[in-house]
Amino acid sequence: MPLLKEFDDKKHLLEYDDIDTLHKEFLDIYNSVELENSQSLRTTVAKLLEHTKGHFASEERLMQEFGYSRAREHIDEHNKVLAEMEYFLNIKNSPFGDKMLKSYYIERLPEWYDTHLLSMDSDLAHFIKERSV
């Protein structure tokens, strides 16, 4: 089965192992879906939601530990994406609900992943690396 979204070292690697590992795990779960199977889609989104909660908690601990100055904005973005995932996961299990969830999964999540990683997470990793030297 071809990958829906690949981890691209040139684009996605932040060179901070803890965060890079979380991002790779996210894509491992994301790519494990059987898109044509609505139960697989719902199960995979539920797994992603749980992983993402832990992922964000780890990042937020780092923000606190290193006194990250842009934590509020970053945490707000975390809360927004968790709310989106929960919203689409909880849409009624119906043909329309399945189409909405699938659309969110293949259109919004990969776009969010790139944008969040390349802006907020790269800034966080840079901030931490500067203070760890």
Secondary structure, DSSP 8 states (H G I E B T S, - for coil): ---SS---HHHH--S-HHHHHHHHHHHHHHTT--TT-HHHHHHHHHHHHHHHHHHHHHHHHHHHHHT-TTHHHHHHHHHHHHHHHHHHHTS-SSHHHHHHHHHIIIIIHHHHHHHHIIIIIHHHHHHHHHHH-
